[in-house]
């Protein structure tokens, strides 16, 4: 392992600590990469500032000027993904096709302090087969699953012990509009997300939400957008479960819309 890789692994291993990031910035200065070093330092400064701080505009301008075109995979870009930076390093990856994500080597993610991951659609490989091999989920705080994931796919993903630190889950799933009750109960039985605090579920119906959401630990944030109007009299009971659930006393933010 090179010195560069060792320092990047240290950053990824302690994603909440600024010290390894500043140590890497110092190393970049010593190895003729001052612009990248400035990008990291100004990114850290911005994250610690209030936007009303009079220093913020100048720091943001310096941060943007320090950006350089991506040339180093797993450091300034991720193959096949749209990315975002926070505190000077890769923070979010959005894969428009699941196959692009499956093509990556889990070992490469050990160099990236990634905390947010978005996956679209399904791959040809069995979800259960690839989900158990992902060692890069341990640091995830937000996971977004979009479009045509089935109940079996979700069960394979949401039961993984490596997601034990996940704080927020986003489900944009047209595929669960009309799913049989048995499949939903199977999904509910395998959910293992002990640290989850927020759930955003878009594209389901009240029945699916009613069967699955109570199985999560008490949430602080719950946002559901369904394809059935909860205001209709004949569906008034669709949301009564929420008032009697463990979520109700813990909720700080609730949004339910059609």
Secondary structure by P-SEA (a helix, b strand, c coil): ccaaaaaaaaaaaccccaaaaaaaaaaaaaaccaaaaaaaaaaaaaaaccccccaaaaaaaaaaaacccccccccccccccccccccccccbbbbccaaaaaaccccccccccccbbbbcccccccaaaaaaaccccccccbbbbcccccaaaaaacccccccccccbbbbbccccccccaaaaaaaaaccccccccbbbbccccaaaaaacccccccccbbbbbcccccccccccccccccccccccccccbbbbcc
